[in-house]
Amino acid sequence: MNISILTNRDLASHIALSRLVKELAGHRLAIFLSEKVGGDQQLPQPLVELAAFEKSLLEDGRPSFDELAASAGCSIQGFDDLGNLVNSPEGLARIQASEPELIISLRFGLIIRDTVIAIPRHGVINLHSGLLPDYRGVMATFRAMLNGESEIASTLHYIQDSGVDTGDIISTVAIPLARDKSYLLNVLNLYAGGCDQILQAVAAIETGQPLTAVPQQGAAGYFSFPTEAELVQFFNLGHRLFESADISRVNTLNNTLNNTSHNTSHNTRHNQY
């Protein structure tokens, strides 16, 4: 099957992509990369420091995004040279050229619209690192930690229009929130179950099984990047965005994730939220 993966240049995307490239080796892959999430804006300093910490880990000697793409028999493509206009005629042509039968969106930082969504015959599926519809938008795990949730979740859903995280839900995987771990580690911990959700969906599509998906129900919450005040509240609760000990923990997690079969059992809720 021809599969195009839309992802982002960040640590969680890199860890997940490392697993997916390996597990989807029997498919023809194309990889498109966004360089950031959202438009130009001045983020609070703690979020700037988090991004710098992630960048340092991406440059610590692990395979680059280009090397991951090369191992999948393709090259990284993007839309930066098009002013991030992924839905422009040029952006559309770029995706069409990969002839995708399925598009997988994974932390992709640009909003795709109907012309892109209509390309793959099996649709566009997105892995969102939050429980839907409760935590739409960015940094859902931050919001869950701030709200004192006992669990965090990843939700696999269809992208059916240009709404943000609004599509029909295929599956949800919940794991306990690790209160003694940083925001970064809690987010990364979601991607063992999250990658399994993607791989299970691809396997079903490949064998001709229709994916069962249901509309989101209940009150929805939408969140953007946290403000300075919200970050102060987060820190006052004893939470951290990241810490130096995360360096070894990330490497351990990455090794574990890349040596895990997608048959691993998780607390998976199909069509539940």
C-alpha positions as CSV (number, residue, x, y, z in Angstrom):
1,M,0.0,0.0,0.0
2,N,1.2,3.6,-0.7
3,I,1.2,5.4,2.6
4,S,2.1,9.1,3.1
5,I,3.1,10.1,6.6
6,L,2.6,13.8,7.6
7,T,4.6,14.5,10.7
8,N,6.6,17.2,12.5
9,R,10.2,18.0,13.3
10,D,10.1,17.2,17.0
11,L,11.2,14.5,19.4
12,A,7.9,12.6,19.8
13,S,7.5,12.5,16.0
14,H,11.0,11.2,15.6
15,I,10.5,8.4,18.1
16,A,7.2,7.4,16.6
17,L,8.5,7.6,13.0
18,S,11.5,5.4,14.0
19,R,9.0,2.7,14.9
20,L,6.6,3.2,12.0
21,V,9.4,3.1,9.4
22,K,10.5,-0.2,10.7
23,E,7.0,-1.7,11.1
24,L,5.7,-0.4,7.8
25,A,8.7,-1.6,5.7
26,G,6.4,-3.7,3.5
27,H,4.7,-0.6,2.2
28,R,5.8,2.3,-0.1
29,L,6.2,5.2,2.2
30,A,6.4,9.0,1.6
31,I,7.3,11.3,4.5
32,F,6.3,15.0,4.7
33,L,7.6,17.1,7.5
34,S,6.3,20.3,9.0
35,E,8.8,22.5,10.8
36,K,6.6,23.7,13.7
37,V,3.0,23.6,15.0
38,G,0.8,26.6,14.4
39,G,1.6,30.0,13.1
40,D,4.3,32.5,14.1
41,Q,3.9,33.5,17.7
42,Q,6.0,34.3,20.7
43,L,5.9,31.4,23.1
44,P,6.6,31.7,26.9
45,Q,10.2,31.1,27.8
46,P,9.6,27.7,29.4
47,L,8.2,26.4,26.1
48,V,11.2,27.8,24.2
49,E,13.5,26.0,26.7
50,L,11.5,22.8,26.2
51,A,11.9,23.1,22.4
52,A,15.6,23.6,22.8
53,F,15.9,20.6,25.1
54,E,14.1,18.4,22.5
55,K,16.3,19.8,19.7
56,S,19.4,18.8,21.7
57,L,18.2,15.3,22.0
58,L,17.5,15.1,18.3
59,E,21.1,16.1,17.6
60,D,22.7,13.7,20.1
61,G,23.7,11.2,17.4
62,R,20.5,9.4,16.8
63,P,19.5,8.9,13.1
64,S,18.3,12.1,11.5
65,F,14.9,12.5,9.9
66,D,16.6,12.3,6.5
67,E,18.3,9.1,7.5
68,L,15.0,7.6,8.7
69,A,13.4,8.5,5.4
70,A,16.3,6.9,3.5
71,S,15.9,3.7,5.5
72,A,12.2,3.7,4.2
73,G,13.4,4.2,0.6
74,C,12.2,7.8,0.3
75,S,13.4,11.4,1.1
76,I,11.9,14.0,3.4
77,Q,9.6,16.5,1.7
78,G,8.1,19.6,3.2
79,F,6.2,22.8,2.6
80,D,8.6,25.4,4.1
81,D,9.6,26.5,0.6
82,L,5.9,27.1,-0.2
83,G,5.4,29.3,2.8
84,N,3.8,26.3,4.5
85,L,0.9,26.5,2.1
86,V,0.2,22.8,2.1
87,N,-3.2,23.3,0.5
88,S,-1.9,25.4,-2.4
89,P,-1.8,23.9,-5.9
90,E,1.9,23.3,-5.4
91,G,1.4,21.6,-2.0
92,L,-1.4,19.5,-3.4
93,A,0.6,18.4,-6.3
94,R,3.5,17.4,-4.0
95,I,1.3,15.1,-2.0
96,Q,-0.5,13.8,-5.1
97,A,2.8,12.8,-6.6
98,S,3.3,10.3,-3.7
99,E,0.0,8.6,-4.9
100,P,-1.1,7.9,-1.3
101,E,-3.8,5.3,-0.7
102,L,-3.7,6.2,3.0
103,I,-2.4,9.3,4.7
104,I,-1.2,9.1,8.3
105,S,-1.0,12.4,10.2
106,L,1.2,12.4,13.3
107,R,1.8,15.7,15.1
108,F,1.7,17.5,11.7
109,G,1.8,21.2,12.3
110,L,-0.3,22.4,9.3
111,I,-4.0,22.1,8.8
112,I,-5.0,20.2,5.7
113,R,-8.2,21.0,3.8
114,D,-10.7,19.1,1.6
115,T,-8.5,18.9,-1.5
116,V,-5.8,17.1,0.4
117,I,-8.2,15.0,2.4
118,A,-9.9,13.8,-0.8
119,I,-6.7,12.3,-2.2
120,P,-6.3,8.9,-0.5
121,R,-9.0,6.3,-1.1
122,H,-8.6,5.0,2.5
123,G,-8.8,8.5,4.0
124,V,-6.6,10.4,6.4
125,I,-6.1,9.1,9.9
126,N,-4.6,11.2,12.7
127,L,-3.0,10.2,16.0
128,H,-3.8,12.9,18.6
129,S,-1.9,12.8,21.9
130,G,-5.0,13.5,24.0
131,L,-8.4,12.2,24.9
132,L,-11.0,13.4,22.4
133,P,-13.2,15.4,22.5
134,D,-12.1,16.6,25.9
135,Y,-8.6,17.8,24.9
136,R,-8.5,19.1,21.3
137,G,-5.6,21.3,20.2
138,V,-2.0,21.3,21.3
139,M,-0.3,20.1,24.5
140,A,-3.2,18.0,25.6
141,T,-1.1,16.1,28.1
142,F,-0.1,19.5,29.7
143,R,-3.8,20.2,30.2
144,A,-4.5,16.8,31.6
145,M,-1.7,17.2,34.1
146,L,-2.9,20.7,35.0
147,N,-6.4,19.4,35.6
148,G,-5.3,16.6,37.8
149,E,-6.3,13.7,35.6
150,S,-5.4,10.2,36.6
151,E,-4.9,9.1,33.0
152,I,-3.7,10.5,29.7
153,A,-4.6,9.1,26.3
154,S,-3.9,9.0,22.6
155,T,-6.8,9.0,20.1
156,L,-6.8,7.7,16.6
157,H,-9.4,9.5,14.5
158,Y,-10.2,10.4,10.9
159,I,-9.5,13.8,9.5
160,Q,-12.7,14.5,7.6
161,D,-12.6,18.3,7.3
162,S,-10.4,21.2,8.3
163,G,-11.7,21.2,11.9
164,V,-9.0,20.6,14.5
165,D,-9.2,17.1,16.1
166,T,-12.9,16.9,15.3
167,G,-13.1,13.7,13.2
168,D,-14.7,10.3,13.9
169,I,-12.9,8.2,16.5
170,I,-11.3,4.9,15.6
171,S,-9.7,4.0,18.9
172,T,-8.4,5.4,22.2
173,V,-5.5,4.1,24.3
174,A,-5.3,5.3,27.9
175,I,-2.4,5.0,30.3
176,P,-1.8,6.1,33.9
177,L,-0.4,9.6,34.3
178,A,3.0,9.3,35.8
179,R,2.9,12.1,38.3
180,D,6.6,11.7,39.2
181,K,7.6,12.2,35.5
182,S,7.9,15.3,33.4
183,Y,5.4,16.5,30.8
184,L,7.8,15.4,28.1
185,L,8.1,11.9,29.4
186,N,4.4,11.5,29.8
187,V,3.8,12.6,26.2
188,L,6.5,10.3,24.9
189,N,5.0,7.4,26.9
190,L,1.8,7.7,24.8
191,Y,3.5,6.6,21.6
192,A,3.9,2.9,22.4
193,G,0.1,2.5,22.4
194,G,-0.3,5.2,19.8
195,C,2.0,3.5,17.2
196,D,0.1,0.3,17.9
197,Q,-3.1,2.1,17.1
198,I,-1.7,3.2,13.8
199,L,-0.3,-0.2,12.9
200,Q,-3.5,-2.0,13.8
201,A,-5.5,0.4,11.6
202,V,-3.0,-0.2,8.6
203,A,-3.2,-3.9,9.1
204,A,-7.0,-3.8,9.0
205,I,-7.1,-1.7,5.9
206,E,-4.6,-3.9,4.2
207,T,-6.7,-7.0,4.8
208,G,-9.9,-5.3,3.6
209,Q,-11.5,-4.8,7.0
210,P,-13.3,-1.5,7.3
211,L,-12.3,0.6,10.2
212,T,-15.2,1.2,12.6
213,A,-15.3,4.9,13.6
214,V,-17.9,6.8,15.5
215,P,-18.6,10.6,15.8
216,Q,-17.3,12.3,18.9
217,Q,-19.8,12.9,21.6
218,G,-20.0,15.2,24.6
219,A,-18.7,18.6,25.4
220,A,-15.5,19.4,23.6
221,G,-12.5,21.4,24.9
222,Y,-10.0,23.2,22.7
223,F,-6.7,24.4,23.9
224,S,-3.8,26.4,22.5
225,F,-0.3,26.8,23.9
226,P,-0.4,27.6,27.7
227,T,0.1,31.2,28.9
228,E,2.7,32.3,31.3
229,A,0.1,32.2,34.1
230,E,-0.9,28.6,33.3
231,L,2.7,27.6,33.3
232,V,3.2,29.1,36.7
233,Q,0.2,27.2,37.9
234,F,1.6,24.0,36.4
235,F,4.9,24.5,38.2
236,N,3.2,25.4,41.5
237,L,1.6,22.0,41.3
238,G,5.0,20.4,41.3
239,H,5.1,19.5,37.6
240,R,8.0,19.9,35.3
241,L,8.1,20.3,31.5
242,F,11.4,18.4,31.3
243,E,14.4,17.6,33.5
244,S,18.0,16.5,32.9
245,A,17.1,12.9,33.9
246,D,14.9,12.7,30.8
247,I,17.9,12.3,28.6
248,S,18.6,8.7,29.7
249,R,14.9,8.0,30.1
250,V,14.1,9.1,26.5
251,N,16.9,6.8,25.2
252,T,15.5,3.9,27.2
253,L,12.0,4.6,26.0
254,N,13.1,4.9,22.4
255,N,15.0,1.6,22.6
256,T,12.0,-0.1,24.2
257,L,9.5,1.3,21.6
258,N,11.7,0.2,18.7
259,N,12.0,-3.3,20.0
260,T,8.3,-3.8,20.8
261,S,5.9,-5.8,18.6
262,H,2.7,-4.0,17.8
263,N,0.8,-6.9,19.4
264,T,1.6,-5.4,22.8
265,S,-1.5,-5.1,25.0
266,H,-2.7,-1.7,26.1
267,N,-5.8,-0.3,27.7
268,T,-7.4,0.2,24.3
269,R,-11.0,1.6,24.0
270,H,-12.2,1.2,20.5
271,N,-14.9,3.8,19.7
272,Q,-15.1,5.0,23.2
273,Y,-14.1,8.3,24.7
